[in-house]
Structures are given as structure tokens and as C-alpha cells.
Amino acid sequence: MQKKLIAVAVAAACGAPALALAQSNVTIYGRMNMGFDRYSATGATAGSAADVEGRARVIDSSSRIGFRGVEDLGNGLKAVFQIESGFNADASAGAVGASTGTLGTRPTFVGLQGNWGRVLLGRQDVWWGNGKMDVVYYGKVPNGFINPLYGPGNGSAAVGLAAAPAAGGGDARTANTFARQDNVITYETPNFNGFTGKIQYVIPTGESAAAGTSVKNSGWAATGAYDNGPLYLQVDFMRNDDTILTWDGSAAATANGNKVEAWKLGGRYLFPTNTEVMLYWTQVKASSGLVNQSRDRDTWVATVSQFFGPHNVALTYGRTGDVSGWNTGSDTGASSTGLGYFYSLSKRTTLQAWWTKVKNDRNAAYQFISFNGSAAGSTNATPFGAAGADPTSYGIGVAHNF
């Protein structure tokens, strides 16, 4: 009720009809997520001159504000919408990143919903952000604390983007996987006794290319999930056609025939002892039509969380293997270990403390993807570590959801 009143007040301040806004049942929501840490990346293959020595940072981890609403159209049909925007709470005005700086940078869509499911149009999470396998502590801890335990096994960038080029020849990269995409059409099924499904189509960016260009660069993804009490299971698949692969020398005009396919399979279970175990596996495979070769990589992650009332202690370990396939070097994998403590002051506010480390093989250069401190516009940027360096972070933070 309080959020609705805030929405009406905002509408009145903007000159919009407050009555219409209230009838649309609009909710304002968001998150402030800040921390202070000590970061370093030492042990570089090239020697100490390439190390990032320890330094202090104030960091933002996916702070955002959003507006969502629903209008009852009658006969079980509803109109739904969401506008979500990220911002850098630690940066000056004008800071712009992939998910910050402008309106609607995060999931933003409009659609229709009924007993047959719902259809959405707009910018949406695809493949990686679907379901409950993208955030380590999705369930009991308020979703939105700084996730310092993100390592090479977590997130679209870590799984899809490879490490640095291997020393002495060969390239460790595979390809990008989908994360949050523009121009997406989504169909979500109703809930069938805990079973849900989703299929998404990413409109080809090539539709806006010059006449005579055949490259479409389209994609699609599918998700199936089972969510029933303490058990959650999920499987995902994505495919991106006619996409540029940096390791084969392709460009937009020569990417026709290239494709990236990825699988994600995992689950989580909450035991009666309030112990939650999560395990998932992903595989990314990129095939080049230009050189008729392919590359692939597997990743697995395991996490154990123990809840004691408002307290949560969590331990996670992940391993991303070497990239295998055409013209790849050795020692391109990495592992990630993290220990976190989280204390819920309320349903909306969580204190956090963590220690986490990514251990890179000599030709790998993985980083923390949740907060590397080097996003565009950051006022406290931290240089990426060189190949072989091991990023380490320990710190404290606070997150508040509203």
C-alpha cells in the first residue's frame, strides 16, 4: 500500500494522472547495494611488474530502481509492464555502463498475461539470468546483496568470455553467451504443479543492416524448471546464429554460419537442518563457419549455505576448465573459492562480510564479474589483473531492498 501511495505521489509530481496510475497498480521498487573491500591481483605469469597490488575500494553491486505494474482487463486477461534501470551509487553523474546510466537498462518490457501464460516484449534476461541458478543465495537471503563469491564459474561473462590469449600462441577464448538482450520476445507457460517453461527469441540485429547483407545474428533460448518446496531443478539451452567470433577473425560480413550453443543444468535443495546445497554445470561451444572449427569449455559450481535464524554462512567453489578445440593453448582454466557471512537486519536489509579468491592458470585472466570496479564511468576503477594473476577480495557491505 505504501509503495502504491509513493507511485501516486511520483505521478502527481510529474503531472501524470494519479487516478490512472493507481488503477494500473504500479509498484516502485529497487535496491541499494554498497560495500567496502580490499582488492588485489598478484602472481601474474609475467612477473610482479604486472601485478595489481592491494588497494581499497568503495563498490556498487547492481543497484537499481524499477517500476512494475499490472492492469486487469477482464476475463482473466491482464496487461503487465516493467521498467528497470541500474545506476552506479558510487560514481559521479554521467557514469554509464552496460546496465546503468539511462532509463530501461535492466529488464524492461510490456506484455499480456492470462491463464495460458504470458507474452513479453522488450529488453529481457536471456539464458543466464533465467530462473534461480544465476545468484548463489537466491532463496532465503534477501536477493540483492553484493555477491563477492561470483567467480569464473558464475555469470554469463565468466562462462562465455574466455581468459586472456594463451602465451606462446593460441587463444583461450570461446564466445559470448546471452545475458540481458535487447529486442526479445518471450513466452512463459503457466505453473503446472511446480513445472514452468520459457522460450525466447532474440530479434536479429541484422534486420537493420544494409541491403544485400544476409547475416542476421539471431538467437533463441529455452528454460525448464521445477520448483516445489525444498527442491529446485533447472535446465537451459541457448543458441546464437551468425555471431562474430573474435578468435576466427570474423566480422559482421563474414559471421554467417558461426554459432554459439550453451547448456546449463543444475539444482538446489534445502534440508530440514536449514542447510542449502546448490550444484550446477554449464557448457559453452562455439563453432566457426569461417574456419570450420569449434571450441568449447565446461564449468561446474558447488555451494553450501547454512542458515541460523538471521545468520547465513556460505562456502562456494567453482572450476572452469581449459578451452579445448581449434588453436587453443594450455593452462587456460581457473578456480574460485569464496566464504561469506550474511546477517539479515530485516527482510529488506542485510549486512555482509566476505573473502573470495580466483586462482587463474598461467594463461588465464578471469576476474570477479559482480564488481570488478572497472565499469564505464566508475570513479574508483581497478585495473584488471594480467594472465596468471589471482584476484582476491575481502570486505564488508550493506544491501537494502525497497
Buried (B, 14 or more C-beta within 10 A) or exposed (E): EEEBEBBBEBBEEEEEEBEEBBEBBBBBBBBBBBBEBEBBBBBBBEEEEBBBEEEEBBBBBBBBBBBBBBBEEEEEEBBBBBBBBBBBBBBEEEBBBEBBBEEBBBBBBBBBBEEEBBBBBBBBBBBBBBBBBBBBBBBBBBBBBBBBBBBBBBBBBBBBBBBBBBBEEBBBBBBBBBBBBEBBBBBBBEEEEEBBBBBBBBBBBBEEBEEEEEBBBBBBBBBBBBBEEEEBBBBBBBBBBBBBBEBBEBEBEBBBBBBBBBBBBBBBBBEEEEEBEBBBBBBBBBBBBBBEBBBBBBBBBBBBBBBEEEEBEBBBBBBBBBBBBBEBBBBBBBBBBBBBBBBBEEEEBBBBBBBBBBBBBBBBBBBBBBBBBEBEBBEBBBEBBBBBBBBBBBBEBBBBBE
